[in-house]
């Protein structure tokens, strides 16, 4: 393990290949477009869970407000799509044609200044990355430089999620309020609503997800990844190794925020709307549960955890809508108490050693502890 | 005493240092000076403020008043990581290492390169790093433990690892808080031998209770009592100081 490769160990590469096979081949071939689009929607949450693995699992920074960044990314994307859907021809029945419908309903007669640049797709894509990134940087700098951490930080992020929701709901004329931005139609003239568009967007989403997985792997296998692990355990000691703990925390938090924002943007594209119900406290906490169920130390686990919880949510909440939230809470408690490393931990502790023994029954040197160490080297 | 001399002649000048915790002065108007390549041992009864002095120098605790000059820089105004980068290294009383990382990774993190966020991201484990890590690992008797997770080491090995982490930092001023405490007799001998090797070419500030060990390495001894200096000088002078015998050595 000392002469580690820069990007991934062999078993990790196998894991990534297996995930790619599942998402790129198996699911598109077996699911109908409606279900595939649903998986695509779930995967947008996996971006958030992935960020949480870096920030919470590795860096020990628990953010209960990742919905904020998911929302910022989603709203940036939705603003662009909404402007395109609000061309003067499409909105000629409004009293002010050419502005989004909800603005017209709220007696706004002119496109607000901060909406203007969202006519440009280039600006929008830059904003999806930069707005959450800069916002996370400001929060991070304000908190971590003052050494606010742990529970206090979690509570503050939660408060920010609540504040942003209230702001969006309250500023109905500018944001679409509680209904959000609906009726998103085209991207540069390309209709995002029909089935074939949904399939294409699914693959774009999967490609972006693998891009983020790649970045996460690079970070994890760099010295920065090891500093994050060191920090989680002994923050003070890291200072005395000559590192500015605050800067590393800010970095991890910003990366998590940008991942979440990319997820949010993909959400707006695939689902065709964006609303404050994906920004607030409850969705933010749900996203932490995805990461926890998947295994907060496992990058791939984050993806599986997200898919698993969401499939469960979809199937259970159809039959027992009232019980679902209790089920989710129970699941979180069970995972934290019994399987602190989530699905990924179960895999590397129980399944993988057996698989290895099955594949190589004669090699006595391949003992179980070795396999565990390979599967979760940073643990 | 030494007050009145030019501070710049010394590697470390502590002047009028005071820290009070809710009115209790753990360190009270303390002044002392450490020369280049000097090995200074601080002794004193429990609660004399020895560890607090090290905490103040390395920035863990902030001084209420007074100054700590390391060369020409005032450490009281710097952050912990800046103090480390200026060349001050500290070993803590209880072994303070990164349990979740391997011995190799522990040493690598302490290697003084790539300490910024970008630097850490682009840090390459090149031949220089590997060689240095192996070299230090050999010195600290952990050559064949490099791939082991640090929390699986014994107490003594953890102490050595932390000494190794300091060594790889290559500080100009090395501060050691009870480096042989809690060690077995054989570990103690090995550690003494190790310390003799690593203190060459740098200034060292040591807190230690083991008098034999102190006598063995100290150039000068500072005796602290209730946050103030009780006596200072060579071991012989201190040993025969009636005040020291009264509060510390005599018991």
Interface residues (C-beta under 8 A of the other chain):
Chain A: X1 X2 X4 X219 X222 X223 X224 X226 X227 X229 X230 X232 X233 X234 X236 X237 X238 X239 X240 X241 X242 X243 X244 X245 X247 X248 X251 X378 X379
Chain B: X58 X59 X60 X79 X80 X81 X84 X85 X89 X90 X92 X96 X97 X98 X99 X100 X101 X102 X104 X105 X108 X109 X110 X112 X114 X115 X116 X117 X120 X121 X122 X123 X125 X146 X147 X165 X169
